[in-house]
Amino acid sequence: MAPSVRERITACLDHRTATWPNIANPHLFINRRSAMETCNVGIRWIKLLLGPGVSCRSIREERILAEALASHGNAKSLHNVFGLSINASLRYTEVVGHPGFTDANPSA
């Protein structure tokens, strides 16, 4: 992982641990209701947090595509970072260098 990503994840996990020590909830998004259980937050809460038209799936797909671009199409990197199968990793890496694709957000 890139150092900046590692720093952000560490800061997020540190905040989570300080806010909810001894938490057992494995989900990425938690709130004060879900923190002490193992359930996920509701769809309404996520939509309020992320805004209209954004989903957890779209965020994940964008991050996978960004990693595919950053790793210059390294399928093994996608497999290691996101736990994708080799076939799924290859689908993302096929985009890299495709003449019809342009990176809309090169600074990500």
C-alpha positions as CSV (number, residue, x, y, z in Angstrom):
1,M,0.0,0.0,0.0
2,A,1.1,3.5,-0.7
3,P,2.4,5.3,2.5
4,S,-0.4,8.0,2.2
5,V,-3.1,5.3,2.1
6,R,-1.5,3.4,5.0
7,E,-1.5,6.7,7.0
8,R,-5.2,7.4,6.3
9,I,-6.2,3.8,7.2
10,T,-4.2,4.0,10.4
11,A,-5.8,7.3,11.3
12,C,-9.3,5.9,10.6
13,L,-8.6,2.8,12.7
14,D,-7.1,4.8,15.5
15,H,-10.2,7.1,15.6
16,R,-12.5,4.0,15.5
17,T,-10.5,2.4,18.4
18,A,-10.5,5.6,20.5
19,T,-14.3,6.2,19.9
20,W,-15.4,2.6,20.3
21,P,-12.8,0.5,22.3
22,N,-13.3,-3.3,22.3
23,I,-15.5,-3.1,19.2
24,A,-16.4,-6.4,17.5
25,N,-18.1,-4.9,14.4
26,P,-16.2,-5.9,11.3
27,H,-17.9,-3.5,8.9
28,L,-16.2,-0.5,7.3
29,F,-19.0,1.9,8.1
30,I,-20.2,2.0,11.7
31,N,-22.2,4.4,13.8
32,R,-23.1,4.7,17.4
33,R,-26.0,2.2,17.0
34,S,-24.1,-0.5,15.1
35,A,-20.8,-0.1,16.8
36,M,-21.6,-2.4,19.7
37,E,-23.2,-5.1,17.6
38,T,-22.0,-6.9,14.5
39,C,-24.7,-5.6,12.2
40,N,-24.1,-3.1,9.4
41,V,-25.4,0.4,9.2
42,G,-28.6,1.0,7.3
43,I,-28.8,2.0,3.7
44,R,-30.3,5.3,4.6
45,W,-27.3,6.2,6.8
46,I,-24.9,5.3,4.0
47,K,-26.8,7.4,1.5
48,L,-26.8,10.4,3.9
49,L,-23.1,10.0,4.5
50,L,-22.0,9.5,0.9
51,G,-24.6,11.6,-0.9
52,P,-26.9,10.8,-3.7
53,G,-25.6,8.6,-6.6
54,V,-22.7,7.2,-4.6
55,S,-22.6,3.7,-3.3
56,C,-20.1,1.5,-1.5
57,R,-19.8,-0.6,-4.6
58,S,-19.0,2.4,-6.8
59,I,-16.3,3.5,-4.3
60,R,-14.8,0.1,-4.2
61,E,-14.8,-0.2,-8.0
62,E,-13.2,3.2,-8.4
63,R,-10.5,2.3,-5.9
64,I,-9.8,-1.0,-7.7
65,L,-9.5,0.8,-11.0
66,A,-7.2,3.4,-9.5
67,E,-5.0,0.7,-8.1
68,A,-5.0,-1.0,-11.5
69,L,-3.8,2.2,-13.1
70,A,-1.2,2.9,-10.3
71,S,0.2,-0.6,-10.6
72,H,0.4,-0.4,-14.4
73,G,-2.0,-3.3,-14.8
74,N,-0.5,-5.6,-12.2
75,A,-3.2,-8.2,-11.6
76,K,-1.3,-9.7,-8.6
77,S,-1.4,-6.4,-6.9
78,L,-5.1,-6.2,-7.2
79,H,-5.4,-9.7,-6.0
80,N,-3.3,-9.0,-2.9
81,V,-4.8,-5.6,-2.0
82,F,-8.5,-6.3,-2.7
83,G,-8.7,-10.1,-2.4
84,L,-10.0,-10.4,-6.0
85,S,-9.8,-13.6,-7.9
86,I,-7.2,-13.7,-10.7
87,N,-10.0,-13.5,-13.3
88,A,-11.6,-10.5,-11.7
89,S,-8.2,-8.8,-11.4
90,L,-7.5,-9.4,-15.1
91,R,-10.9,-7.7,-16.0
92,Y,-9.7,-4.5,-14.2
93,T,-6.2,-4.7,-15.7
94,E,-7.6,-5.0,-19.2
95,V,-8.7,-1.3,-18.9
96,V,-5.1,-0.1,-18.5
97,G,-3.8,1.1,-21.8
98,H,-7.1,0.5,-23.6
99,P,-7.4,3.2,-26.4
100,G,-11.0,4.0,-25.4
101,F,-10.2,4.7,-21.7
102,T,-8.9,7.9,-20.3
103,D,-8.2,8.4,-16.6
104,A,-10.8,10.9,-15.5
105,N,-9.0,11.6,-12.2
106,P,-5.3,11.2,-12.5
107,S,-4.6,12.8,-9.1
108,A,-6.5,10.0,-7.2
